Amino acid sequence: MLGLRRNNEREVEGRLRALKSDFETLQRDVVKLAEGVGGVARKHASGFLEDSEAWTDDNLGNVREAIRDQPLAAGLILLGAGAILGALLLRR
């Protein structure tokens, strides 16, 4: 009976060691995965920033022309946008 108990204890200890090893391996794999995802996200964010800069540069002339052609409408649009932003920021 005592020998059976010791065998069970050894088996449980062996399984616990294997489980601990599996968890350590999983932890390393998750860290590597997170590093890879971070690199991909950084790459996409950089590409988005470059695209948005190019789009802004391309369309800035059109905006300036529209403001020169219709200054009153542009001013009213800006007042409306400011009122909306003010209402959103002051809302509690």
SEMI-543974 format. One line per 3 residues: their letters; for each residue z negated, x negated, y negated of N, C-alpha, C, O, CB. Coordinates in steps of 0.2 Angstrom, whole numbers, plus 2048, in hexadecimal, padded with zeros to 3 digits. Glycine has a CB too. Layout:
SEMI-543974
a) Z/X/Y/Z/X/Y/Z/X/Y/Z/X/Y/Z/X/Y | ...
//
This chain:
SEMI-543974
mlg) 800/7FC/806/800/800/800/800/7FC/7FA/804/7FD/7F5/7FA/805/800 | 7FC/7F6/7FA/7FC/7F2/7F4/802/7EE/7F3/804/7ED/7ED/7F6/7ED/7F5 | 806/7EC/7F8/80C/7E9/7F8/811/7EE/7F5/815/7EB/7F1/80E/7E7/7FF
lrr) 811/7F4/7F7/816/7F9/7F4/815/7FA/7EC/81A/7FA/7E8/815/800/7F7 | 80F/7FA/7EA/80D/7FA/7E3/80F/7F4/7DF/812/7F5/7DA/805/7FB/7E2 | 80E/7EF/7E2/811/7E8/7DF/818/7E8/7DE/81B/7E6/7D9/80E/7E2/7E2
nne) 81C/7EA/7E3/823/7EB/7E3/825/7F0/7DE/82A/7EE/7DA/826/7ED/7EA | 822/7F5/7DD/824/7FA/7D8/823/7F7/7D1/827/7F8/7CC/820/801/7D9 | 81D/7F4/7D0/81C/7F1/7CA/821/7EC/7C8/823/7EB/7C2/815/7ED/7CA
rev) 823/7E7/7CD/828/7E2/7CC/82F/7E6/7CA/832/7E4/7C5/829/7DE/7D2 | 830/7EB/7CD/836/7EF/7CC/836/7F2/7C5/83B/7F1/7C2/838/7F4/7D1 | 831/7F5/7C3/830/7F8/7BC/831/7F2/7B7/834/7F3/7B2/82A/7FC/7BC
egr) 82D/7ED/7B8/82E/7E7/7B4/835/7E4/7B3/837/7E3/7AD/829/7E1/7B6 | 838/7E4/7B9/83F/7E2/7B8/844/7E6/7B5/848/7E4/7B1/842/7E1/7C0 | 843/7ED/7B6/847/7F2/7B2/845/7F1/7AA/84A/7F2/7A6/845/7F9/7B5
lra) 83F/7F0/7A9/83D/7F0/7A2/840/7EA/79E/842/7EA/799/835/7F0/7A1 | 840/7E4/7A2/843/7DE/79F/84B/7DF/79E/84E/7DD/799/842/7D8/7A4 | 84E/7E3/7A3/855/7E4/7A3/856/7E9/79D/85B/7E8/799/858/7E7/7A9
lks) 852/7EE/79C/853/7F3/796/852/7EF/790/856/7F0/78B/84E/7F8/797 | 84D/7EA/78F/84C/7E7/789/852/7E2/788/854/7E2/782/846/7E2/78A | 855/7DF/78D/85B/7DB/78C/861/7E0/789/865/7DE/785/85D/7D8/792
dfe) 862/7E5/78C/867/7EA/78A/866/7EC/783/86B/7EC/77F/867/7F0/78F | 860/7ED/781/85F/7EF/77A/860/7EA/775/863/7EB/770/857/7F2/779 | 85F/7E4/777/860/7DE/773/868/7DD/772/86A/7DB/76D/85D/7D7/776
tlq) 86B/7DE/778/872/7DD/778/875/7E3/773/87A/7E1/76F/875/7DE/77F | 873/7E9/774/875/7EE/770/874/7ED/768/878/7EE/764/872/7F5/772 | 86E/7EA/767/86D/7E9/760/872/7E4/75D/874/7E4/757/865/7E6/75F
rdv) 873/7DE/761/878/7D9/75E/87F/7DD/75D/882/7DB/759/878/7D4/763 | 881/7E1/762/887/7E4/762/888/7E9/75B/88D/7E9/758/889/7E8/768 | 882/7EC/75A/882/7F1/754/883/7ED/74E/886/7EF/749/87C/7F5/754
vkl) 87F/7E7/74E/880/7E3/748/887/7E0/747/889/7E0/741/87B/7DD/748 | 88A/7DE/74C/891/7DC/74B/896/7E2/749/89A/7E1/745/893/7D9/752 | 894/7E8/74C/898/7ED/74A/897/7EF/742/89C/7F0/73F/897/7F3/74E
aeg) 891/7EF/740/890/7F0/739/893/7EB/735/896/7ED/72F/888/7F0/738 | 893/7E5/737/896/7E0/733/89E/7E1/732/8A1/7E0/72D/895/7D9/735 | 8A1/7E3/738/8A8/7E4/738/8AA/7EA/734/8AF/7EA/730/8AA/7E6/73F
vgg) 8A6/7F0/734/8A7/7F6/730/8A6/7F4/729/8AA/7F6/724/8A2/7FB/732 | 8A1/7F0/727/8A0/7EE/720/8A6/7EA/71D/8A8/7EB/718/89A/7EA/71F | 8A9/7E6/721/8AF/7E2/71F/8B5/7E6/71E/8B9/7E6/719/8B1/7DD/724
var) 8B6/7EB/723/8BC/7F0/722/8BB/7F4/71C/8BF/7F5/718/8BC/7F4/728 | 8B5/7F7/71B/8B3/7FB/715/8B4/7F7/70E/8B7/7F9/709/8AC/7FD/715 | 8B2/7F1/70E/8B3/7EC/708/8BB/7EB/707/8BD/7EC/701/8B0/7E6/709
kha) 8BF/7EA/70C/8C6/7E9/70C/8C9/7F0/709/8CD/7EF/704/8C9/7E8/712 | 8C7/7F6/70B/8CA/7FC/709/8C8/7FD/702/8CC/800/6FE/8C8/802/70D | 8C2/7FC/700/8BF/7FD/6F9/8C3/7F9/6F4/8C5/7FB/6EF/8B8/7FC/6F9
sgf) 8C4/7F2/6F6/8C8/7EE/6F2/8CF/7F0/6F1/8D2/7F0/6EB/8C8/7E7/6F5 | 8D2/7F3/6F6/8D9/7F5/6F6/8D9/7FB/6F1/8DE/7FC/6ED/8DC/7F7/6FC | 8D4/800/6F2/8D4/806/6EE/8D3/804/6E6/8D6/807/6E2/8CE/80A/6F0
led) 8CF/7FF/6E5/8CE/7FD/6DE/8D4/7FA/6DB/8D6/7FB/6D5/8C8/7F7/6DE | 8D8/7F6/6DF/8DE/7F3/6DC/8E3/7F9/6DB/8E7/7F9/6D6/8E1/7EE/6E1 | 8E4/7FE/6E0/8E8/803/6DF/8E6/808/6D9/8EB/80A/6D5/8E8/808/6E5
sea) 8E0/809/6D8/8DE/80D/6D2/8DF/809/6CB/8E1/80C/6C6/8D6/80F/6D2 | 8DE/803/6CB/8E0/7FF/6C5/8E7/7FF/6C4/8E9/800/6BE/8DE/7F7/6C6 | 8EB/7FF/6C9/8F3/7FF/6C7/8F5/806/6C5/8F9/807/6C0/8F7/7FD/6CE
wtd) 8F2/80B/6C8/8F3/812/6C6/8F1/813/6BF/8F5/816/6BB/8F0/817/6CB | 8EB/811/6BD/8E9/811/6B6/8ED/80E/6B1/8EF/810/6AC/8E2/80F/6B5 | 8EF/808/6B3/8F4/804/6AE/8FA/807/6AD/8FD/808/6A8/8F5/7FD/6B1
dnl) 8FD/80A/6B3/903/80E/6B3/903/814/6AE/908/816/6AB/906/810/6BA | 8FD/818/6AE/8FD/81E/6AB/8FA/81E/6A4/8F9/823/6A1/8F9/823/6AF | 8F7/818/6A2/8F4/818/69C/8F9/819/696/8F7/81C/691/8F1/811/69B
gnv) 8FF/817/697/904/818/691/905/820/691/906/822/68B/90A/814/693 | 905/823/696/907/82A/696/901/82E/692/902/833/68E/908/82D/69D | 8FB/82C/694/8F5/82F/691/8F5/82E/689/8F4/833/685/8EF/82D/694
rea) 8F6/828/687/8F7/826/680/8FC/82A/67C/8FB/82D/677/8F8/81F/67F | 902/82B/67F/907/82F/67D/905/836/67C/907/839/677/90E/82E/681 | 902/839/681/900/840/681/8FB/841/67B/8FB/846/678/8FD/842/687
ird) 8F7/83C/67A/8F2/83D/675/8F5/83D/66E/8F3/840/66A/8EC/838/676 | 8FA/838/66D/8FD/838/667/901/83E/665/902/840/660/902/832/667 | 904/841/66B/909/847/66A/904/84D/668/906/851/664/90D/848/670
qpl) 8FE/84E/66B/8FA/854/66A/8F3/852/669/8EF/853/66E/8FB/858/670 | 8F1/84F/663/8EA/84D/662/8E5/852/662/8E0/851/665/8EA/849/65C | 8E7/858/660/8E2/85E/660/8E1/860/667/8DB/861/669/8E5/864/65C
aag) 8E6/861/66B/8E4/863/672/8E0/85E/676/8DC/85F/67A/8EB/864/676 | 8E2/857/675/8DE/852/678/8D7/852/676/8D2/851/67A/8E1/84B/676 | 8D6/853/66F/8CF/854/66D/8CB/859/670/8C5/859/672/8CF/854/665
lil) 8CE/85F/670/8CB/865/673/8C9/864/67B/8C4/866/67D/8CF/86B/672 | 8CE/861/67E/8CD/85F/685/8C7/85B/686/8C2/85B/68A/8D3/85C/688 | 8C6/856/681/8C1/851/682/8BA/854/680/8B5/853/683/8C2/84B/67D
lga) 8BA/859/67B/8B4/85D/67A/8B2/861/680/8AC/861/681/8B5/861/674 | 8B7/864/683/8B5/868/689/8B2/864/68E/8AD/866/692/8BB/86C/68B | 8B5/85E/690/8B3/85A/695/8AC/857/693/8A8/857/698/8B8/854/696
gai) 8AB/856/68D/8A4/853/68B/89F/859/68C/899/857/68E/8A4/851/684 | 8A1/85F/68A/89C/865/68B/89A/866/692/894/867/694/89F/86B/688 | 89F/865/697/89E/866/69E/89A/860/6A0/895/862/6A4/8A5/866/6A2
lga) 89B/85A/69E/897/855/6A1/890/855/69E/88B/854/6A2/89A/84E/69F | 88F/857/698/889/858/695/885/85D/698/87F/85C/69A/889/85A/68D | 888/863/69A/884/868/69E/882/866/6A5/87D/868/6A7/889/86E/69E
lll) 886/862/6A8/885/860/6AF/87F/85B/6AE/87B/85B/6B3/88B/85D/6B2 | 87F/856/6A9/87A/851/6A9/873/854/6A7/86E/851/6A8/87C/84B/6A4 | 873/859/6A2/86D/85B/6A0/86A/861/6A4/865/863/6A3/86E/85E/699
rr) 86E/863/6A9/86B/868/6AE/866/865/6B2/866/860/6B4/871/86B/6B2 | 861/86A/6B3/85B/867/6B7/85A/86B/6BD/856/86A/6C1/854/868/6B3
//
